[in-house]
């Protein structure tokens, strides 16, 4: 089934990643081809992708109310990966696995923001639930600034069983959760093969998922609000894990 990616970053990164089949790129009539738009047109020329001009109203329709910034790409569906491919990516890189696991997140903006951070710290892959969770839609790709186009994302039927499989591969599982037994994320040892688990907005991790965690991480706060947005909490934990590996050099 064809999808329509909207926005300059999402379209450009899909072209650069080369993982989707791009059928056609549509530019808004009258849009000046400079900056990102010029780069998109150049990439289309290199890859033999047809470029057409159309009315902004038609782009609005194709983009399904996403802010398209004057460009939309008609593409194949998002190319999901497998858990084995994620683990293989770590082996090829000769690195200990760093995997982000999203347990039933619903908000495309949160998922997109987390994917953007995951790409920034070099995770080897992301795991999402196949049901009752946000999928990697054009809205998520746009919210990720195109980072989703480069990431290996595995879609699984059961998060808890997937964590069991990761543990059998020597990966430690850490859940980010405000719990009395949780460690301060700044003091925990994260220098290991690691899967970081984030629960859904409002509900947190499901019980069976939380039970699979080897340890829990909490993010201390001193203000009146007792929780952070999940994408912010996830970003803090991901950067802490990256820093623990000695990778975050100035």
Secondary structure by P-SEA (a helix, b strand, c coil): cbbbbbcaaaaaaaaaaccccccbbbbcccccccaaaaaaaaaaaaabbbbbbbcaaaaaaaacccccccbbbbccccccccaaaaaaaaaaacccbbbbbbcccccaaaaaaaaaaaaaacccbbbbbccccccccaaaaaaacccccccbbbbbccaaaaaaaaaaabbbbbbbccccccccccccccccbbbbbbbcccccccaaaaaaccbbbbbbbccccccccaaaaaaaaaaaaaaaaccccc
